[in-house]
Amino acid sequence: MKSKLVLFTALTIFSASVYADASSCYSISNQDSKNLCLAQAKQEKSYCYSVNDRDRKNYCLALVGNEKSYCYSISSSDAKNECLARF
């Protein structure tokens, strides 16, 4: 339960954040978070494929690639609903 809450919070922060440029992403030590940041900042879904957590990867691919179908592959129901709400 706690891990799902953390995931949902991280996804919400990721989707709500706007980075001026990718340089701010490189200071993030967590690799998944860094790749999520780079994917959003550069609008390149290739960074999403480097995300290890499956739910975060699908969330990234959905948002950056503008492909709602990836939301359905998210196992956390809260994160899935949050993803679907973006479309």
Secondary structure, 3 states (H helix, E strand, C coil): CHHHHHHHHHHHHHHHCCCCCHHHHHHCCCHHHHHHHHHHHHCCHHHHHHCCCHHHHHHHHHHHCCCHHHHHHCCCHHHHHHHHHCC
